[in-house]
Amino acid sequence: MLRSLTSQRGHLLGGTALALLVALPAAAQESFSDNVISLDPIEVRYKDPVGAAADRATAAYVADAEVERARMGDLKDLFAGIASVSVGGAIPVAQKIFVNGVDMLNLTIALDGALQNNRAFHHVSANAFDPGVLKSVRVDPGIAAADTGPNAVAGAVIMETVDAEDILRDGQNFGGTARLSFGDNGQTFGRSLTLAGRSDGGFEFLAYAKSATGDDYEDGSGATVSGTGAELRSRLLKLAYESREGHRVELSGQQIKDDGARPYRANIGAVVGGRPVPETRIYDTTRTSYSLRYENTNDLGMWDPEVVLGYSESDIRVPSPYQSVGISSTLSAKVQNTFHLSDSNTVTAGIDYYKKESEYSDPTDGRFDEAADNLGVFAQARLTPADRWTVSAGLRYDWQDFTGIGGYETSANGASGNAAVTFEVSESFSVRAGYSNVFGGIQLEDNYEFWRQWDYSGLRSARAQNMNLGFDWHRDALRVGGEIFLTEIDDARGGGDTFDFQSRGYNLGATYDWGDGFVRMTYSNSEIEVNGASSGSYEALDYGAPLGQVIALEVQHELVAYDLLIGGSLDMALDYDDTQSTSDQGLDGYQVVNVFAEYTPPQLPALTLRASINNLFDESYADRSTYGADYSSIVPLNEPGRTFVFEAIARF
C-alpha cells in the first residue's frame, strides 16, 4: 500500500533516508502502510468543527495531500491546487499571496491563533510560512466571520501547525519523520527532522528543524536568475498538556530565517534603465511567531472556552546601502466562549485585542515608527433553522488608537457585520450567498517608507464590503461548485492619503474520485480597479494584482499492484491584455506541467521515495501574481525552469 504525496513543485527535493529504516521492527513499519493521503479538500472540511456552517461554504481548504507534498517546498507549492489563491515572487523571502486578486495584507492571518501580517519592506513579503510544519490551512475569501479576527476587510487565512498526535501512531509515545530532498536546478539540498513524544500523564512535545541550501536556479530560457539560491532555516517547538477532562494548554514557537544574497529589489529581476545598482545584496530576514492557547477539547455544552495569547515579528535587515533595519510586530489576545445550543446551533462570543508596532532605523536618518492598538468585541451565530437551511451571522465592534510618525495620534471605531446562508434545493444541489461590511481601521504602512514622514491629514479609517453568490452540485463521485465575488475597500491607505480599491470576478471548481485516483480542477477570473479605473500592479501595490484567468489542475492515481502513486499538475494562466492600457504591456499566458511518481517499498513501508519533473516543458515564465510583469521597464522574477527532483521520507 502507498502512504503519502510529497512535494511536487518545490525546489528542494531529493536524497535518501534508507538508513533510518534498517533498525525498525517489522511491526512498527507495517503501521505506516495502511493509508494514502487524500487530495480531496472535502476531507479537510469534515475535520473543521464548523465546516458545515454557512460562513464556511465558500472557504477553500488546502487538501491533506497538498500540504504533505509541499513539506519541502514553499507557499507556491502549498496553494498549487487553488486557482483563486495565487503566489508570486519565485523565492520564499519575496513570495506574496493573493486571494481573489486581493493582497494577503488585507486579510486576517493567524498561525496557531496568533495574528500575523507584520508589514515589512515592500520588496519582501509581510508573511513567511514553512509548509513543513503545517497541519491545516483554510482560506476564507472575501467574507470572514466575526470571531475570525479584527480588520478582516477581504477575508482570512487560518493556519495550524502539526501536533505530536499528527506524527505518532496509535500506541506510540516517541517517533518522528526525516526528510531529504535534492533538486538539480540550483543544486538545492533540503533536509528536515521532526521528533515527537508524549506521556501517559498527558504531556507532549514536538521539535522540528529544517534547512535548505543551494545555488541560483535557471529559468525556462536557460538564464541564471541571480539571487535565488536557497538559504533557509526553519524551526518549531511545541509543548502541550491535556488532562483527562480535556483541558489543553499548548505553547508553540516558530522561527524562519533567510539571510542569503537576493536580487537588489528582492521581488524584481531588474529595472530597465534604472539607476545603476548591484545585481544582488544581502537580505537578512527573521520571522518569529509564538502562541499560548487554552481550550477544552471535550466541552460541547454552554461552556466551551478558548483563550489565545500570541506574538509575531518580522525583522528585515538590509545592510546595503544604508544599514537599514525594519522591525514590525503584533501582540494579540483573544478570549471567547462557544455556546452549544444544540448539535447544529452555536453562538461564539468574546473579546480580542492587538497591538501592532512598526519601526525603521538607519544610522543616517535615525528612527521612525507607527503603532496601532485595537480592542474588539464580537459574536457569531451558526444556526440550522430548518432542514434545508444553514445560516451564519455575526457582529463585532472595534476601537482603534493610531500613532504616526512624529507623535501624530488619532482614534477610530466602527461596527462590522456579516451574514451567510445556504439552501439545499435538492439532495445534490445547493445555493449560497454571503455579505460583509467591515471596519478596516488605519493600517500601518511599509516601514521602509517611513522616511517620507507623511502628512496624515488625509488619512481615514478603511471600510470594506464583500459579496458572493454561489452554488454546489454533486452526483456520486463528481462535485462541481462556483461563485461570483466582489470586494470593495473604501479609503484604503496609501502613505498619508487614501484611495478606493475593488476586485471582482468568479471562481469555478470540480473534483472527481474514482477510488484509486482523484482529480481536482479550479478556475479563477478576477480583475481589479483603483479609484474606479482598471489598474496595473504598481497602482494597486499592497492591495491587489491584475491576474485575469488562472487555472489549476491536480491528479493522482494509485497503482496498488506496484505500490506506486503517479500523478501531475497543471499551472496555467491565459493571456491578459487589459494591462496594455493600465500599465504598458499585456501579460503573456503560460502552461506549466509537473509530473511525479512515488514508491513505497513493501519491505520498508515506513519509507517513501519520490521522483518528479517540475516544469516538464521548460516554460520560461513569471507567476501571474509576481510584481511588475505588466511594465516594459521591469524584468520580473522568473520561476525555475525544468527541475528533476528526488525526495525520501522516513517515518520511525
ChimeraX attribute file (.defattr): number of C-alpha atoms within 10 A of each C-alpha:
attribute: neighborCount
match mode: 1-to-1
recipient: residues
	/A:1	21
	/A:2	26
	/A:3	21
	/A:4	22
	/A:5	27
	/A:6	29
	/A:7	30
	/A:8	33
	/A:9	30
	/A:10	25
	/A:11	32
	/A:12	32
	/A:13	33
	/A:14	27
	/A:15	21
	/A:16	20
	/A:17	19
	/A:18	15
	/A:19	9
	/A:20	16
	/A:21	17
	/A:22	10
	/A:23	8
	/A:24	14
	/A:25	10
	/A:26	14
	/A:27	8
	/A:28	15
	/A:29	18
	/A:30	15
	/A:31	13
	/A:32	20
	/A:33	20
	/A:34	10
	/A:35	11
	/A:36	16
	/A:37	17
	/A:38	19
	/A:39	26
	/A:40	20
	/A:41	18
	/A:42	17
	/A:43	14
	/A:44	19
	/A:45	20
	/A:46	11
	/A:47	11
	/A:48	14
	/A:49	8
	/A:50	14
	/A:51	16
	/A:52	17
	/A:53	22
	/A:54	25
	/A:55	30
	/A:56	22
	/A:57	22
	/A:58	24
	/A:59	20
	/A:60	20
	/A:61	26
	/A:62	25
	/A:63	24
	/A:64	22
	/A:65	20
	/A:66	26
	/A:67	28
	/A:68	25
	/A:69	21
	/A:70	26
	/A:71	25
	/A:72	33
	/A:73	26
	/A:74	24
	/A:75	24
	/A:76	24
	/A:77	22
	/A:78	28
	/A:79	22
	/A:80	25
	/A:81	28
	/A:82	27
	/A:83	26
	/A:84	30
	/A:85	23
	/A:86	28
	/A:87	25
	/A:88	23
	/A:89	28
	/A:90	25
	/A:91	24
	/A:92	24
	/A:93	27
	/A:94	26
	/A:95	26
	/A:96	28
	/A:97	25
	/A:98	24
	/A:99	27
	/A:100	31
	/A:101	27
	/A:102	33
	/A:103	22
	/A:104	25
	/A:105	25
	/A:106	24
	/A:107	28
	/A:108	22
	/A:109	23
	/A:110	20
	/A:111	21
	/A:112	23
	/A:113	24
	/A:114	26
	/A:115	29
	/A:116	27
	/A:117	23
	/A:118	25
	/A:119	28
	/A:120	27
	/A:121	24
	/A:122	18
	/A:123	20
	/A:124	23
	/A:125	23
	/A:126	25
	/A:127	22
	/A:128	24
	/A:129	20
	/A:130	24
	/A:131	25
	/A:132	28
	/A:133	24
	/A:134	21
	/A:135	16
	/A:136	19
	/A:137	21
	/A:138	19
	/A:139	23
	/A:140	24
	/A:141	25
	/A:142	30
	/A:143	32
	/A:144	33
	/A:145	29
	/A:146	29
	/A:147	22
	/A:148	20
	/A:149	25
	/A:150	28
	/A:151	26
	/A:152	27
	/A:153	28
	/A:154	32
	/A:155	28
	/A:156	27
	/A:157	22
	/A:158	20
	/A:159	19
	/A:160	16
	/A:161	19
	/A:162	17
	/A:163	23
	/A:164	23
	/A:165	16
	/A:166	12
	/A:167	20
	/A:168	20
	/A:169	16
	/A:170	8
	/A:171	6
	/A:172	14
	/A:173	15
	/A:174	18
	/A:175	17
	/A:176	20
	/A:177	19
	/A:178	21
	/A:179	25
	/A:180	23
	/A:181	28
	/A:182	29
	/A:183	26
	/A:184	19
	/A:185	23
	/A:186	22
	/A:187	21
	/A:188	23
	/A:189	24
	/A:190	27
	/A:191	22
	/A:192	21
	/A:193	18
	/A:194	22
	/A:195	19
	/A:196	24
	/A:197	20
	/A:198	20
	/A:199	12
	/A:200	7
	/A:201	10
	/A:202	13
	/A:203	16
	/A:204	21
	/A:205	21
	/A:206	24
	/A:207	20
	/A:208	21
	/A:209	20
	/A:210	22
	/A:211	20
	/A:212	24
	/A:213	18
	/A:214	21
	/A:215	19
	/A:216	19
	/A:217	28
	/A:218	22
	/A:219	23
	/A:220	20
	/A:221	14
	/A:222	13
	/A:223	13
	/A:224	18
	/A:225	20
	/A:226	19
	/A:227	23
	/A:228	27
	/A:229	22
	/A:230	27
	/A:231	18
	/A:232	20
	/A:233	20
	/A:234	22
	/A:235	21
	/A:236	23
	/A:237	19
	/A:238	22
	/A:239	20
	/A:240	20
	/A:241	18
	/A:242	18
	/A:243	13
	/A:244	10
	/A:245	10
	/A:246	14
	/A:247	15
	/A:248	19
	/A:249	18
	/A:250	20
	/A:251	19
	/A:252	21
	/A:253	19
	/A:254	22
	/A:255	21
	/A:256	21
	/A:257	19
	/A:258	22
	/A:259	18
	/A:260	20
	/A:261	20
	/A:262	27
	/A:263	22
	/A:264	22
	/A:265	21
	/A:266	27
	/A:267	27
	/A:268	23
	/A:269	23
	/A:270	20
	/A:271	18
	/A:272	12
	/A:273	8
	/A:274	9
	/A:275	6
	/A:276	8
	/A:277	12
	/A:278	9
	/A:279	14
	/A:280	18
	/A:281	19
	/A:282	18
	/A:283	22
	/A:284	18
	/A:285	22
	/A:286	20
	/A:287	23
	/A:288	21
	/A:289	25
	/A:290	23
	/A:291	22
	/A:292	21
	/A:293	21
	/A:294	19
	/A:295	19
	/A:296	17
	/A:297	16
	/A:298	12
	/A:299	16
	/A:300	16
	/A:301	13
	/A:302	14
	/A:303	12
	/A:304	17
	/A:305	20
	/A:306	17
	/A:307	18
	/A:308	21
	/A:309	22
	/A:310	25
	/A:311	22
	/A:312	25
	/A:313	27
	/A:314	28
	/A:315	20
	/A:316	25
	/A:317	21
	/A:318	19
	/A:319	14
	/A:320	13
	/A:321	8
	/A:322	12
	/A:323	12
	/A:324	18
	/A:325	21
	/A:326	25
	/A:327	24
	/A:328	27
	/A:329	25
	/A:330	25
	/A:331	20
	/A:332	23
	/A:333	22
	/A:334	22
	/A:335	17
	/A:336	20
	/A:337	18
	/A:338	21
	/A:339	19
	/A:340	18
	/A:341	13
	/A:342	12
	/A:343	10
	/A:344	14
	/A:345	17
	/A:346	22
	/A:347	18
	/A:348	19
	/A:349	21
	/A:350	20
	/A:351	20
	/A:352	22
	/A:353	21
	/A:354	23
	/A:355	18
	/A:356	25
	/A:357	21
	/A:358	26
	/A:359	22
	/A:360	25
	/A:361	21
	/A:362	16
	/A:363	10
	/A:364	9
	/A:365	11
	/A:366	10
	/A:367	15
	/A:368	21
	/A:369	23
	/A:370	24
	/A:371	22
	/A:372	22
	/A:373	18
	/A:374	21
	/A:375	19
	/A:376	23
	/A:377	22
	/A:378	24
	/A:379	21
	/A:380	24
	/A:381	23
	/A:382	25
	/A:383	21
	/A:384	21
	/A:385	11
	/A:386	9
	/A:387	8
	/A:388	13
	/A:389	16
	/A:390	23
	/A:391	22
	/A:392	23
	/A:393	22
	/A:394	23
	/A:395	21
	/A:396	24
	/A:397	19
	/A:398	22
	/A:399	17
	/A:400	21
	/A:401	17
	/A:402	21
	/A:403	18
	/A:404	21
	/A:405	19
	/A:406	11
	/A:407	10
	/A:408	12
	/A:409	14
	/A:410	15
	/A:411	16
	/A:412	17
	/A:413	16
	/A:414	17
	/A:415	17
	/A:416	24
	/A:417	22
	/A:418	23
	/A:419	24
	/A:420	27
	/A:421	22
	/A:422	24
	/A:423	18
	/A:424	17
	/A:425	12
	/A:426	10
	/A:427	10
	/A:428	12
	/A:429	15
	/A:430	18
	/A:431	19
	/A:432	23
	/A:433	22
	/A:434	25
	/A:435	23
	/A:436	28
	/A:437	22
	/A:438	29
	/A:439	26
	/A:440	28
	/A:441	27
	/A:442	24
	/A:443	21
	/A:444	23
	/A:445	24
	/A:446	23
	/A:447	24
	/A:448	22
	/A:449	15
	/A:450	21
	/A:451	15
	/A:452	11
	/A:453	14
	/A:454	16
	/A:455	13
	/A:456	15
	/A:457	9
	/A:458	12
	/A:459	19
	/A:460	21
	/A:461	19
	/A:462	23
	/A:463	22
	/A:464	24
	/A:465	22
	/A:466	25
	/A:467	20
	/A:468	22
	/A:469	18
	/A:470	20
	/A:471	20
	/A:472	20
	/A:473	18
	/A:474	16
	/A:475	11
	/A:476	9
	/A:477	11
	/A:478	13
	/A:479	17
	/A:480	17
	/A:481	19
	/A:482	21
	/A:483	19
	/A:484	18
	/A:485	23
	/A:486	21
	/A:487	26
	/A:488	23
	/A:489	25
	/A:490	18
	/A:491	22
	/A:492	26
	/A:493	23
	/A:494	18
	/A:495	19
	/A:496	16
	/A:497	15
	/A:498	17
	/A:499	17
	/A:500	20
	/A:501	24
	/A:502	26
	/A:503	26
	/A:504	20
	/A:505	19
	/A:506	20
	/A:507	22
	/A:508	19
	/A:509	21
	/A:510	18
	/A:511	22
	/A:512	19
	/A:513	18
	/A:514	11
	/A:515	9
	/A:516	12
	/A:517	17
	/A:518	19
	/A:519	20
	/A:520	21
	/A:521	20
	/A:522	21
	/A:523	21
	/A:524	26
	/A:525	21
	/A:526	23
	/A:527	21
	/A:528	28
	/A:529	21
	/A:530	20
	/A:531	15
	/A:532	11
	/A:533	12
	/A:534	20
	/A:535	24
	/A:536	28
	/A:537	23
	/A:538	17
	/A:539	17
	/A:540	23
	/A:541	15
	/A:542	22
	/A:543	26
	/A:544	30
	/A:545	30
	/A:546	28
	/A:547	30
	/A:548	23
	/A:549	22
	/A:550	24
	/A:551	23
	/A:552	23
	/A:553	22
	/A:554	23
	/A:555	20
	/A:556	23
	/A:557	18
	/A:558	20
	/A:559	15
	/A:560	11
	/A:561	7
	/A:562	13
	/A:563	17
	/A:564	20
	/A:565	24
	/A:566	19
	/A:567	20
	/A:568	20
	/A:569	24
	/A:570	19
	/A:571	20
	/A:572	19
	/A:573	24
	/A:574	17
	/A:575	15
	/A:576	18
	/A:577	15
	/A:578	20
	/A:579	21
	/A:580	14
	/A:581	13
	/A:582	20
	/A:583	19
	/A:584	15
	/A:585	17
	/A:586	18
	/A:587	22
	/A:588	15
	/A:589	17
	/A:590	17
	/A:591	17
	/A:592	20
	/A:593	20
	/A:594	20
	/A:595	20
	/A:596	23
	/A:597	21
	/A:598	24
	/A:599	22
	/A:600	22
	/A:601	17
	/A:602	15
	/A:603	10
	/A:604	18
	/A:605	24
	/A:606	26
	/A:607	28
	/A:608	25
	/A:609	22
	/A:610	27
	/A:611	25
	/A:612	27
	/A:613	20
	/A:614	26
	/A:615	25
	/A:616	16
	/A:617	15
	/A:618	19
	/A:619	19
	/A:620	20
	/A:621	21
	/A:622	24
	/A:623	23
	/A:624	28
	/A:625	25
	/A:626	27
	/A:627	28
	/A:628	25
	/A:629	27
	/A:630	28
	/A:631	22
	/A:632	14
	/A:633	14
	/A:634	17
	/A:635	17
	/A:636	23
	/A:637	30
	/A:638	29
	/A:639	23
	/A:640	31
	/A:641	24
	/A:642	25
	/A:643	28
	/A:644	20
	/A:645	27
	/A:646	26
	/A:647	28
	/A:648	24
	/A:649	25
	/A:650	22
	/A:651	22
	/A:652	21
